[in-house]
Amino acid sequence: MKYKQLGRSGLLVSELCLGTMTFGGKGFWSSMGALGQSSVDQIVKGTIEAGINFIDTADVYSEGESEQLLGQALKNTGIARKDVVVATKAYGVMGPGVNDRGSSRGHLLDACAASLKRMQIDYIDLYQVHAFDPVTPMEETLGALDNLVQRGLVRYIGCSNWAAWQLMKALGISERRNLARFETIQSFYTVASRDLEREIVPLLKDQGVGLMVWSPLAGGVLADKAVDGKSAPQGTRRATFDFPPVNRDRVDSVIVAMRPIAKAHGVSVARVALAWLLAQKHVTSVLIGAKSTEQLKDNIAATELALTEYELAVLDQASALPPEYPGWMIARQSANRLGGSYQAPPPLPPRG
């Protein structure tokens, strides 16, 4: 297991992060999984034993039950608090009131207190705003998060599902007002859906913000159980919740490219998809979910798969984004600044 710096902080987190949407199973979240306490205990224990020190949850998962089960599992398994990086998120609807949602000062302060109580812990390592709030001013949100950091209830902050301009604006406000800044963004990113690379990835590299990847298998489309990229058999998450949206034609072409690579290594297509993400330098940690310890072990095994330069290039070409303005114009006009000239993408390296 490799460990990476969380944004610009001094905190090191594992390259895999355990996602907990399968914990609980209340209401809408039952389609993700419905694990009870004993199963959660086994998965959390297996996660830590494998070297993963990073676990991500959210207050909205199973209406708070995911946090509750995670917190109890940490106690039941005897894992030292200092040895696990606990991340959670706030924003979603957590009650019937009009203010029981969003990223206002009042909701974030209340939500943090509730999350700490559910998980039976004294602080949250990474507290994330789960979505962009179009109502609350960023200054209010960032001020509330900084208040939590100053009080020792939260150590680092992050966001999830924000656009590049929103994240950059937030970073500017934090710098100008000397507030805690977002160290991470949690976003959807896979070998078959690389939209993130247009605006957000360049921003992350420039500003030193870490990337946590959610749904690395695109909701199961890149898993062996749905390798045709078109349909999900009964019992898979896609069968009941077709999310996140993907371009099926592009998925098909990427899976065609992954199959011979998977066969050459004697592994699943899903493991190749995870290995591609782990090979991307701008990725801090990839979230993996599990409904069983066997599934957890298969996902963790992706850390042992090292794709060759040739294989990575094959996948990069098969999954490349179509050129978009102003990206193609920027590439042409900036190429001659160091005495060079615009060149088409390089050919594949020698097979090796």
C-alpha positions in Angstrom: 0.0 0.0 0.0 1.3 3.4 -0.9 0.6 6.6 1.0 0.2 10.1 -0.4 0.2 13.6 1.0 -3.4 14.9 1.5 -3.3 18.2 -0.5 -0.7 20.5 0.9 -1.1 19.1 4.4 1.4 16.9 6.3 -1.2 14.2 6.6 -0.5 10.9 4.7 -3.4 8.8 3.5 -3.5 5.4 1.7 -3.9 5.3 -2.1 -7.1 3.4 -1.5 -9.9 4.8 0.7 -12.8 2.7 2.0 -16.2 4.1 1.0 -19.1 3.3 3.2 -22.3 3.7 1.2 -22.9 -0.1 1.7 -23.1 0.4 5.4 -26.7 0.5 6.7 -29.4 0.5 4.0 -32.1 2.9 5.0 -34.5 4.2 2.4 -32.9 5.1 -0.9 -29.5 3.8 0.2 -30.7 0.2 0.3 -29.8 -0.1 -3.4 -26.1 0.5 -2.5 -26.0 -2.2 0.2 -27.4 -3.1 3.6 -24.6 -4.3 5.7 -25.2 -4.7 9.4 -22.8 -4.2 12.3 -21.1 -7.6 12.2 -20.3 -7.3 8.5 -19.2 -3.7 8.9 -16.8 -4.8 11.7 -15.2 -7.4 9.4 -14.8 -5.0 6.5 -13.3 -2.2 8.6 -10.9 -4.7 10.3 -9.9 -6.1 6.9 -9.4 -2.6 5.6 -7.0 -1.6 8.3 -5.1 -4.9 8.2 -4.5 -4.4 4.5 -2.8 -1.0 5.2 -5.7 1.3 4.3 -5.8 4.1 6.8 -8.4 6.2 5.1 -12.2 5.7 5.5 -14.9 8.0 3.9 -18.5 8.3 4.9 -21.3 11.0 4.9 -24.1 12.0 7.2 -26.6 11.5 4.5 -25.6 7.8 3.9 -28.5 5.7 5.2 -29.8 8.8 7.1 -26.8 8.7 9.5 -26.7 5.0 10.0 -23.4 4.6 7.9 -21.6 7.0 10.3 -23.1 5.2 13.3 -22.0 1.7 12.1 -18.5 3.0 11.2 -18.0 4.6 14.6 -19.1 1.5 16.4 -16.9 -0.7 14.2 -13.8 1.4 15.1 -14.6 0.7 18.8 -15.5 -3.0 18.3 -12.3 -3.8 16.4 -10.1 -1.9 18.8 -8.5 0.3 16.1 -6.6 3.2 17.7 -8.2 6.5 16.7 -4.8 7.9 15.6 -4.3 5.1 13.1 -7.4 5.9 11.0 -8.1 9.0 8.9 -11.9 9.5 9.2 -13.6 11.6 6.5 -17.2 12.5 6.4 -19.4 15.0 4.5 -22.3 17.4 5.1 -24.8 19.1 2.9 -27.6 16.7 2.2 -31.1 16.6 3.7 -31.0 15.5 7.3 -34.4 16.5 8.5 -37.8 17.9 7.6 -36.8 21.6 8.2 -35.9 24.0 5.4 -32.5 24.5 7.2 -31.7 20.8 7.7 -29.6 20.9 4.5 -27.1 23.0 2.6 -23.8 24.5 3.7 -25.0 27.4 5.8 -23.1 28.2 9.1 -26.0 26.9 11.2 -26.4 23.6 9.3 -22.6 22.9 9.1 -22.1 23.5 12.8 -25.1 21.3 13.7 -24.2 18.6 11.2 -20.6 18.4 12.5 -21.8 18.0 16.1 -24.3 15.3 15.0 -21.6 13.4 13.0 -19.2 13.4 15.9 -21.9 12.0 18.2 -23.0 9.3 15.7 -19.4 8.1 15.2 -18.4 8.5 18.9 -15.3 10.4 18.1 -13.8 13.7 19.3 -12.7 15.0 15.9 -13.1 14.5 12.1 -9.9 14.3 10.1 -11.4 15.5 6.8 -14.7 17.3 6.8 -16.1 17.8 3.3 -18.9 19.9 1.8 -20.8 17.3 -0.1 -22.1 19.6 -2.9 -22.1 23.2 -4.0 -24.7 25.3 -2.3 -26.2 27.9 -4.7 -27.8 29.8 -1.8 -25.1 30.2 0.9 -22.3 32.6 0.2 -18.9 30.9 0.1 -17.6 33.3 2.7 -20.2 32.0 5.2 -19.4 28.3 4.4 -15.6 28.7 4.6 -16.0 30.8 7.8 -18.0 28.0 9.5 -15.5 25.4 8.4 -12.6 27.4 9.7 -14.5 27.8 13.0 -14.7 24.0 13.3 -11.0 23.7 12.5 -10.0 26.4 15.1 -12.1 24.5 17.8 -10.3 21.3 17.1 -13.4 19.4 15.9 -12.1 19.2 12.3 -8.5 19.0 11.2 -8.8 19.5 7.4 -11.6 20.5 5.0 -12.5 19.5 1.5 -15.3 19.7 -1.0 -17.1 17.3 -3.3 -18.6 17.7 -6.8 -17.6 21.3 -7.3 -16.8 22.9 -10.6 -13.2 24.3 -11.2 -14.3 27.9 -10.9 -16.1 27.3 -7.6 -13.1 25.5 -6.1 -10.7 28.2 -7.3 -12.9 31.0 -5.9 -13.0 29.2 -2.5 -9.2 28.9 -2.5 -8.9 32.6 -3.2 -11.3 33.5 -0.4 -9.5 31.3 2.1 -6.1 32.8 1.2 -7.4 36.4 1.4 -9.1 35.9 4.7 -6.6 33.5 6.2 -9.1 30.7 6.6 -8.6 27.0 6.5 -8.5 26.0 2.8 -9.9 23.0 0.9 -7.2 20.4 0.8 -9.2 17.9 -1.3 -12.0 17.6 -3.8 -13.9 14.3 -4.1 -15.0 13.8 -7.7 -16.2 11.2 -10.2 -13.4 10.0 -12.4 -12.7 6.8 -14.3 -10.7 5.5 -17.3 -14.0 5.7 -19.2 -15.1 9.1 -18.0 -12.3 11.6 -17.9 -14.2 14.9 -18.0 -12.3 16.0 -14.9 -9.2 16.4 -16.9 -10.5 19.5 -18.8 -10.5 22.0 -16.0 -10.3 20.5 -12.5 -7.1 18.4 -12.9 -5.0 21.3 -14.1 -6.3 23.4 -11.2 -5.4 20.6 -8.7 -1.9 20.4 -10.0 -1.4 24.2 -9.9 -2.9 24.7 -6.4 -1.8 21.5 -4.7 -5.3 20.2 -4.0 -5.7 16.4 -3.5 -8.1 14.3 -5.6 -10.3 11.6 -4.0 -12.0 9.5 -6.7 -15.6 8.3 -6.2 -17.2 5.5 -8.3 -14.0 4.4 -9.9 -15.9 1.6 -11.7 -18.6 3.9 -12.9 -21.3 2.4 -10.7 -20.4 -1.1 -11.8 -20.2 -0.6 -15.6 -16.5 -1.3 -15.5 -16.8 -4.3 -13.2 -16.7 -7.8 -14.7 -20.4 -8.4 -13.9 -21.3 -5.7 -16.5 -18.4 -5.8 -19.0 -20.7 -5.2 -22.0 -21.1 -1.6 -20.8 -24.8 -1.7 -21.7 -26.7 -3.7 -19.1 -26.5 -4.6 -15.5 -27.7 -8.0 -14.4 -30.1 -8.4 -11.5 -28.5 -7.8 -8.2 -26.0 -5.2 -9.3 -26.4 -1.5 -8.3 -26.9 -0.4 -11.9 -30.0 -2.6 -12.2 -31.8 -0.5 -9.6 -29.9 2.8 -9.7 -28.4 3.7 -13.1 -25.8 6.2 -11.9 -23.5 8.0 -12.6 -24.3 8.8 -16.2 -21.7 7.5 -18.7 -21.3 7.6 -22.5 -22.0 4.0 -23.4 -20.2 4.1 -26.7 -17.0 5.4 -25.1 -17.4 2.8 -22.3 -17.6 0.0 -24.8 -14.4 1.1 -26.6 -12.5 1.4 -23.3 -13.6 -2.1 -22.2 -12.5 -3.5 -25.5 -9.0 -2.0 -24.8 -9.0 -3.3 -21.3 -9.9 -6.9 -21.9 -6.6 -8.1 -23.5 -4.7 -6.3 -20.8 -6.7 -8.0 -18.1 -6.2 -11.3 -19.8 -2.4 -10.8 -20.1 -2.2 -10.2 -16.3 -4.8 -12.8 -15.4 -7.0 -10.3 -13.6 -10.4 -8.8 -13.9 -11.3 -5.8 -16.1 -12.3 -4.0 -12.8 -8.8 -4.4 -11.5 -7.3 -2.9 -14.6 -9.7 0.1 -14.3 -8.5 0.6 -10.7 -4.9 0.2 -11.6 -5.2 2.9 -14.3 -6.5 5.3 -11.7 -3.7 4.5 -9.2 -1.2 5.2 -11.9 -2.4 8.8 -12.4 -0.1 11.1 -10.5 -2.9 13.6 -9.8 -5.0 11.0 -7.9 -4.5 11.0 -4.1 -6.9 8.2 -3.2 -9.4 6.0 -4.9 -12.6 5.1 -3.0 -13.6 1.5 -3.0 -16.8 0.1 -1.7 -17.4 -3.5 -0.6 -20.4 -5.7 0.3 -18.1 -8.5 1.5 -14.6 -9.1 2.6 -14.0 -11.1 -0.6 -15.0 -8.1 -2.7 -12.8 -5.9 -0.5 -9.7 -8.2 -1.1 -10.3 -8.1 -4.9 -10.3 -4.3 -5.0 -7.3 -4.0 -2.7 -5.4 -6.4 -5.1 -5.4 -3.6 -7.7 -2.5 -2.0 -5.8 -0.4 -5.0 -6.8 -1.1 -4.6 -10.5 1.5 -2.4 -12.3 0.5 -1.6 -15.8 3.3 -1.1 -18.3 4.0 2.2 -20.1 2.6 0.6 -23.3 -0.6 -0.6 -21.6 -1.2 2.8 -20.0 -0.7 4.4 -23.4 -3.2 2.0 -25.0 -5.8 2.9 -22.3 -5.1 6.6 -22.6 -5.6 6.6 -26.3 -8.8 4.5 -26.1 -10.3 6.8 -23.4 -9.0 10.1 -24.6 -11.4 13.1 -24.5 -12.4 14.6 -27.8 -10.7 18.0 -28.2 -12.7 21.0 -27.0 -12.3 24.7 -27.3 -10.4 26.5 -25.8 -8.2 23.5 -24.9 -7.1 22.8 -28.4 -6.3 26.4 -29.0 -4.4 26.8 -25.8 -2.3 23.8 -26.7 -1.4 25.3 -30.1 -0.7 28.8 -28.9 1.4 27.9 -25.9 3.5 25.2 -27.6 6.0 27.7 -29.0 6.8 29.5 -25.7 9.8 27.2 -25.1 11.0 27.1 -28.7 8.8 24.1 -29.7 5.8 23.7 -31.9 2.4 22.1 -31.7 2.6 18.3 -32.1 -0.1 15.7 -32.4 -0.4 13.1 -29.5 2.7 10.9 -29.6 2.5 7.3 -31.0 2.3 4.4 -28.6 5.6 3.5 -26.9 7.2 0.1 -27.8 5.4 -2.9 -26.4 7.2 -4.2 -23.4 
